[in-house]
């Protein structure tokens, strides 16, 4: 299903940014109100506000809640909140049929109710107008009593963000999320089916047969294998969070509790401060000891929950009778194998469900393999034994027949000896084929070699002259020459004549290698990395070296190394993609073992694909071709710049710090397209920090400074909107 993300540009798919404008307006009102009340006697609300406002900037800024998650006004005026609640008819009730969210999603019916959220079937007006056959979506909405609790709002947005990053047929798709008039929502695909929890209820009392359960097991594990491969842990897997569509396809829902395992860092993203690992909203009956202890969720915790679900599917019983894992451990409860589960499938599940303090290290892919393994039939084993016996009998008969032929072979040898005596008179042109036949006795072979020595050595020299004088190559084929000399040495290993010829060939080869080596060093020292017209490139010369002498130990001069280092450093600093593309090839060929270049070469190689994409784009643009700007490549090339700016943003403790940071952001933005998403995100985070400062200054009754910070935040947001319009 596709969603038109250009619908209502004031509200982006990644979060509703119009809330910021509303927040800004309410801040201005609050600032004016506070200015007017400066000289008045403090009311009870002022006293309450002072009690909650005793914070310092550093403590307040430690909260990294994104702007898109903020839905309350800067001014926490209790009277205003009560007034808003009274004026909103949906504050304490579900959304009525016909209610429209974000001017797009029309509520039709409530289809689910949970601890924190309600789920509605809604019609997408954009899909309906485009003629889609199925315009329905599922709208997950945060219940009104939790709207003013930041953690629950963050958890809903985190669910959307995590699920949007997951693209798998067994994971529910999220199309949109945001906030509309204090209604936090996620837009998901609408599923027609039942939950695994309902399936378990229908399968009582004996549970599903293993073969039918395996179909569900495999799809759940496929989803976990994929999520774990991108370092996402669900952390709240349970039967109610798994849907089975009418087609039989399994879908995992509710990534609101999920966490990201930071095992590897995305090369295209700037660093972020990780979320607190405390898990909110997990289900105790399916939670491992690790999660119950408040620790950071791990992949093994998802497998513990899966094992509980698998146990219930085949038995309709919880493995510990719905006792939480920590209590089951204290009570020393034991596991019982379900009757329908064979031992090969029970062993891995039992290993995961065991309540030892040390969790099983089994992966989802390993668990899937073990649950689907098949046992070798006894008939196959018997066939293998029979085959082995047959081979043994055949071999015995073969050796018995060979023994019978030994006597006839001995008789033949006597006849051959008399024939070989006649071979001493063999003509010269037939000697080498005869020597190579392997049919001559050592005495006869030695006699033939001595008799024909001068003629044979002369023939070897003739072969070498033909190779040296060949006109089909720029350099002599020294490998072939050495092969001829090696062949000659087999017949005459102590020949002084061959030794002198060998020394002459080695001297010629060495002279050729040194000549090429000087050409390469000269080019490296002059930084002539690209060949001029009519000249060979340095890479081609290096290939010549290796064609003459495979693995030739060429070492560039110290001057060549110094010149290369200067060029590589300058190209990296200037992000000169075209120059870097050439320097990477030169560096990997000639300077890979130089300690002084390893760090920059490693950085360049890690950006190799990005450099090639950017170089191709620049060349195409020079040739008048129109290509899309390679944003992913630019993210790699500008990663250090973004990392540095995010670090400065994190450490900024004053408005002046942010002002200087904005200057640097604008400078970086001038090198990139107006619609470059990462610049927009950096400005968005900076605006967020301006708003946080505005909160603090307002609480300190510094209205003018608070208004100034708010104004700067709005200017950044307007820059973002202008960039979006250009895209």
N, C-alpha and C positions, 0 to 999 in steps of 0.2 A: 504494500500500500504506500503511495507517495503522498506527501503533504506539502501544500504550497506554502513555502516559508517566506514568500513575499507578502503574504496576507497580513495587513496591519503592521506596517513597518515600525510603529511605535512600540510594538511588543515582539521581541525576538524569541525564536524557538528555544534559546538557551536560558531564558528567564525574562520576565516582564520588566523592562526598564522604565516603563511609565510610572511605576511606583516611586522611582527616584524623584520625578518631577513633583508628584504629590507630596512626597516627603520634604522636598525643598520648600514648597509653598507653605507647608505647615510649620517648617522651621522659621521662615521669615515671620510668620504670624507670631510664633512663640517669642522670637527675638524682640519684636516690637512691643509685645505685651510685657515682657520682662523689663524693657527699657522704661516703659511708662510706670511700672510699679517700683522703680528703684528707691524712691523716697518714701514709699508707703510702709505701713506697719506690716510685718510678715504674718501671713495667715497660717492657719493650721496646715494647709497644703504646702506652703513654703517650708515649714518645719519638717514635714514628711519628706519633701524633696531633698532637703539638706542631709537627712539621715541616709538616704540612698545614694547621694552624690559624693560621698567621701572616698574618692578614688584618685589615683595619680595617673598621669598620662601613660607611663610605661605599663601599668597594670591593665589599663583599658585597651591599649593597642595590642596586647597579647592575644586578644580575641580576634581570630582571622575570619569571622563571619563575613561572607561576601555580601556586596550591596544587594544582589538579586534576592537574597534570603531575608532582607529587612522589610518588614511590613508595618512597623509601628512608627509613630512620629517621634522626632527628636525630643520634643517636649512631652514629658510623661505626665501630663496633667490628668489627674484622676477624673476630674469633672468632665473633661472633653471625651475621655474613653467611655464614661457612662452614657454621655449624650449620644455618642456614635452607636453604642449598643442598643439604646432605645430606638434610634431611628432606623436600625437595620432589622427588618422582619425576619431574617434568616439566621440571627445570631445563635439561637438555641434550637434550631430545627434543621431538618434535611432540606436540600434544594428541591423546590417544587417542579413538577413537570412543566415544560415550556420555558424554564429559566435559561438564559443564554450566558455562557461563560466566554469571555474574551471576544465577544461579538461574533462568535463562530460556532461554538458547540452547544446544541440545543438539548437540554436534559429531557429524557423520555421516562426513565423509571429507575428506582433504586434497586440494584441487583445484588448488593453485598454490603455487609456492615461489620467492621472490625473494631479493635481496641482504640485505634487512632484515626482511621480513615473510613469514609463511605465510598462505595463504588457504584457508579451510575452507567446505564446505557445511554449514550448520547448520539445525536446525528451531527455529522460534520457538514456544515453548509457549503464549504468549499468543494468537498468531494461530491456532494449532492448536485451542485451546480455544474460540475464537470462531467456528470453523467455516469459516475461510478456505480457499478452494480450493487456494491455493499458500502453505503456511506456511514455505517455505524462504527463507533469507537467506544472504548471503555474509559470513563473519566474517574480517576481516583482523587478524592477531595479530602483534605485535612479537616477533621471535625472542628466546629467553631470553638469549643472549649480549649483547644490546643493551639489556636492561632497565635496567641501572645506568648507561647513558650518557644524560645528560639531553637532548642534542641530538636523538638519534634518537626519544626519547619525545615531545619537543616537536614534531618533524616529523610524527609520526603524528597527534597531536592537532590540529596546524595543518591537516593534510589534511582531517580531519573537519570542523573549523570552517569552512574555506573552502568545502568542497563543500556543507555544509549551507546556506550562504548562496546557493548557485546553484540555481535552479529552472528547468531547461530539459530538453526531451525528449531531447537528445543529450548530456547529462551525467549520469553515474550518481548515483543518489540515496543519501544517507547517512541512516539512521534513528536511530542511537544511537552513542555512544562512551563509553569510560571505562576503568577499571582494576579488575580483580577478582583479588585475591591475586597481585599482581605480574604479572598478565596484562593487557597493554595491548591494547585491541581497538577496531575500528570495525565497526559493523553496516551493511551495504550491501544493495541489492537484488541478488537472484541472477539472473545473466544466462545465457541458453542460446544459445551461438553460438561464434564463433571470433574470434581477434584479427586485425588487419590484417597482422601479421607472418606468421601462418599462411596468410592469403589470398595474400600475395606468394609464399610458398613454393609454393602450389598453382598459381600462374599462370606459373611458369617454363616456357620461357625468355623469352617475348615480352611478358608482362605483360597487364594488363586492357585491353580496348578503351576508348577515351576516353569513350564514352557511358555505359558501366557505371561507369567510375572517377568520372565527374562526380557520380553519385548519392552516392558516398562523400565526394567533395570538398565538396559543398554542405552535407552534414550536419556535417562537421567544422568548416567555416567558420562555419556558423550557431552552433555552440557557442562558437567563439572570439569571434564578434561579440558574443554575449551576455555572455560572461565579461569581455571587454575593456570592455563598456559599464558594468559595475559595478566596473571597475578591478582585476580579478583576472587575473594572468598565470600560465599553467600552468607554464612554465619547464622542463618535462621531457617534451615531447610526442614520442612515438616510436611505431612500429607496435605494440609490445607493450602500449602503454597505450590502445589504441583497440580496442573490441570491436564486432563486427557480429553482431546477434542473428539468430536464424533467420527473423525477419520482415523483415530487411533494415535495421532501424533501427541507426544507429551510436551508440555510447556512448563518451565520453571518460572515462578512469579516472585515478586517482592524482594528486591535487592536493597531494601531500605536499611537493613542492618549491615549489609556487606561492607567489607574493608578491602583496601588495596595492600597487597604485600609488596613492599618496595625492594624486590630482589634485583631488578634491573631497571635502569632509568631510560626513558624514551629519549633517543638522540635528538628528536625534533622539539622537545619541550624544555622550557626553562624550569629551574628547580622551584619547588613549592614546599612550604612547611606542612608536614603530614598532620592528619587529624589525630585527635586523642583516640587511643585504641579502646576506650571503654565501650562495651557493647550495650546498646539500648534496644530493648524490644525482642530479645531472643525468647524462644519457647523452652522452658526448663526440661520438659519430658524428653526432648530431642537434643539437648545441649550436652556437650562433653564436659568432663571435669575441668578441662582447661578454660572453657568459657564460663562455667559456673564460678570459677575462682577469680573471674574478672580480668583474665589475661587477654592478650591480643589474639584474635581469631587466626587459626591456621588452616591449611588445606585438610589436615587430618580431622578437624572438627566437622567439616562438611561430610567426610566419609563416615564419621560416627553417626551423624544424623541419618545419612543414607542407609547405613546398616540397620538402624532402628526401623526405618520405613520398609526396607526389604523384608525384615523379620515379620512385621505386621501384615504385609501383603500376602505372605505364604501361610500365615497362621492366624491372622486376625487378633493377635495378642501382642502387646508391647513386651520387649525382651525382659524388662524388669518390672512388669505389672504396673507401668506408669509411675514408678518411683524414679526420682531424679538420680543421676549417676553418682553424685557425691553421697547421697543417703544410701544408695544401693551398696556402695563401697563400705560405708560404716556398718551396714547391716549384714555384710558378707553374703549378699544374694548371689545365687549361682544361675548360670545360663542353661537352658534346656533346648536341645536341638529340635526344631520343628519336624514333624513326621514326614512331611512331603519334601524335605530338603536333603539331597544326597550329601555324603561326607565331603566330596571334593568342593561343593559350593558352601557347605557349612564352615569349613576350616577358615577361609579368609574372613567371613563375617564374624566368627567367634573371636578371631585375632583382633579385629577392630573393636568389637564390643567389650572385650575384656577390660576391667577397670583398674589396670595397673597404672601407677603414676607416670610411667614412661609410655607415651602413645605409640601405636604402630606407625611405622614410616611408609606404609604401603601407599602407592599413588592410585589415582582413579583409573588410570589405564591398566595398571597391574591388576587391580581388583576386577575390572571388566574381563581381562584375559582369564583369570582364574575362575570366574563365575561361568564362563562359556567354554571351558576346556572339556574335551571328550576323552573317555578312557579307551585305551587300546583293546580291541576285542581279543578274547583268548584264542579264537580261530586264527587270527593274524600271527600270534606268537607261535602257534603250532606249525603254521606254514613256514615261518622263518627257520624253525628247527629242522624241518624236513628238507628245506632248500640247502641248509648248511651241510647236512649229511650227504646229500647228492653230490655237492661240489667236492667233498672229501673223497668220496669213492672215485669220482672222475680223475682227480689228481693222482690217486694211487695207481690207477691203470695207466695214466700217461707216463709216469716215471718207470713203470715196469716195462713199457714198450721201448723207452729210451735206453735202458740198460741192455736190451737185446741188440741194439744197433751199434754199441761201442766196439764190438769185435770187428764188424765190417768196416768201421772207420779206420781202425788201426791198419788193416790190410791196404786200404787206399793210400795211407801216408807213405808206405814203403814205395808204392809206385810213383808218388809225387817227388820223392827225393831224387830219383834218377832224372826226372824231367828238369828239375831246378838247376842241375849241374850244367845243362845246356844253355842256361840263360846268361852266363857270363859273357857270351859273345853277342849279346843284344845290341843293335845299332843305337846311336845316340838319341835320335828323335823318338825312340820308344822307351828310353830309360826312365824318365820321370813318371809316365803313366804306370810303368811296371813297379817303380819304387812306391808309388802311392796306392798300389792295389792291396798291399798288406799280405801278399801271398809269399813273399821271399823270406827265407831263413836269414838270420842276422849275418852269417858269414858271407853269403852270396850278396846281400845288400851292401855290406861294407866294401866288397871287391868292386862292385859296379860303381860306387861313388868315387873311389880312388882312381879308377881307370878313366872316368869321364869328368874329373874335377874341373879342369880348365874350361872345358866346353860348357859345363853347367853354370859356373860362375860368370862366364861371359854372357850367357843367356839372361841371368838375373840382372846384370848391369844394363843390358839392352832394355829390359822391361822398365827399369828406373828412369832411363833417359827418355823413353816415350812419355812417361807420366810427367816429368819435369818440363818437357817441351810442348805439352798439350796446350792448345790455344783456346779451349772452350771455357777457361776460368781465369780470373784475375790473379789468383795465387796458386802455386803448385799444390797438388793434393798430397800433402805430407803424410796423411794417414795411409794412403795407398802405398807410398814409398816405404813407409815403415812396415807395412804388411808384407811387402816383397822381401825386405831385409830379414824380417822375422821368419819368413818361410825359408829363405836361404840358410839362416842359422840353424834350422832344424837338420839340414843335411850336412852343413859344415860349421859346427859351433866354434871351432878353434881357428878359423881362417883369418889370417892377418889382413888379407886383401878386403874381406868383408868389414873388418873392424875399421880400416881407414875410410872406406866408403860410408860407413855409418856415422863416423865423426864429421865428415864433410856435410852430410845431409842435416845433422843436428845443428851445425853452425849456420847453415843457410836458413833453417827454420827459425832459429833464435834471432837472426838478423831481421827477418820479416816481422816477427812478433814485436821486436823493439821499435821498428819503424811505425807500426800501427799504434803502439802504446804512446809514442811521442805525439802522434797526431791527435789522439784522444785527449791527452793532458793539455795540449796546446788549446784545443777547443774549450775544455772545461775552464782553463785559466782565463780565457777571454770571454767566458759566459756565452759562447756561441752555441746555445742549446738547440737552436733551429738551424737546419742546414741551409746554406746559401745556394743559389742556382749553380748547378753543375758540380756540387760537392756532396760527399757522403755525410749523412748525419752521424752524430756520435753513437747512437744506438746501432746503426748499421756497421760502423767500425768495430764496435764491441762484439757484434755478431760474427764479424770476420775473425776476430781474435779467437772466439770459441770454435769457429769452424776449422781453424788451423790447429788449435790446441784446446780440446774440450776441457772446460773447467780451469782455464788459464787464470792464475791469481793476480789479476790486475789491481793495482793500488793507486788511486789518484794522488797527485802531489798535494802538499800542505796548502799551497796557494790555491789550487783548484777547490779544495775543501772550504777554504775561507771565503772565496768568491761565491760558491754555491750557498753557504750559510747566510751570507748577506742578502742574496736574491730571494731565498726562501722566506726569511724573516720579513722582508719588505712586502712580498706578495701576500703573506698571511695577514699582515697588519692592514694592507689596503684591500684585502679580499678580492685580489685580481684573479678571477676564475680562469681566464685564458692562460696567464702565466703559470698559475698553480698546476694546471693540467700538464704542462710540459715539465715543470719542476718535479712533480711526483714521479714521472717516468724516469727522469735523470737520477733522482734521489734513490729510488728503489733499485736502479741498475748499478750505480757507482758508490753510493754513500750509505747503504743500509747498515753496514757494520760500524760506522763512525759514531762513537758515543755522543759527541757534541751535536749530532743531527737527529738522533733517535727520537727525541721528544717531539720535535716539530714534524718529522716525517710521519710519526704515528698519528699526530693530529691531522696532518694532511691526508693520510690514507683513510682515516675514519670519515673524512669528508669527501672521499674520491667520487662517489656517485653524485653527490650534490655539486661538486666542482664541474663534473662533466656536463650535468644538466644545465648549470648556469652558463658554462662556456658555450654550449650549443645554442642557448637562447640569445646570448650576446652576438654570436656570429650571425645567426639568422636575422637579428634586428639590424645589423650593419648591412646585410644584403637586401634589406627592405621587406623581409618576410614578417608576417604577424603570427606570433605564438603567445600562448598564455604564459604569464609570468610564473616561473617555477617556485611556488611558495615554500614547498617542503625543502627544496635545496637551499633557499634563503634562510630558513630556520636553522639549518645546520651551520651555514657560514656565519650567521650572526648570533650563534648560541652564546658565546662568551659575553657579548655585549648585553644580551637580555639577562643573562645570569647576574652580571654585575649590577644592572639597574634594579633587578628584583631584590638583590641583597641590600642595596642602598635604600630601597623602599621599605624593606623590613626594619632597618635600623633607624629610619628617619624618626626623630622625636620632636621636631618643631616644624612650624609652617614654612620657615625659611629653607629648611632641608628639602621639603617637598617642592618649593619654588625652583631651587637649583636643579632638582631632579627633572622637573618638567622641561627645563631648557635642554637637558641632555636627551630626553625622549624626543623632543621636536627635532633635534639635530640628527638623531638616528632615523626618524621618520622621513627626513628629507632624502635619504638614500634608498628608500623603499617605496613601493606603490601606495597610493592613498588608501586602497582597500586591503592592506596587509593586516590579517586578523590579529597577529600577535601584538602589533602596535596598539590596536583597539583594546585588546585585553589588558595590556600594561597601563594604558590610560584609564581604563575602567577601575583597576585595582588602586591606582593613585587617587582617583576621585573618591573611592571608598574611604581612603585614609583621610582625605580632606574632610569628609563627612564625620568621621570619628573624632577628629580634632574639633570640628564644629560642635559636636555633642558635649565635649569636655569643656570647651570655652563657654558654651551656653550655661552649663551647670555652675561655672565660676562667675556668672553674671558679666562676662566680657562680650557683650552683644555685638559690638562693632567688629571685633576680631572673628567672632563666630559667623557673622554675615559675610565677611570677606572670604573665609574658608569655604562657605557654602557657594559663593559666587564662582570661585576657582573650580570647584567640583562640577558645577553646571557647565562651565566653559569646556572642560574636558569631555563631558558627555555630548555637548554639541559638536565637538570635533569628531567624536565617534559616529554620530548620526550623519555628518557630512561625508565621512568615509564610506558609510553604508550606502548612501545615495549614489556615490560615484561607482560603486561596485554593481 
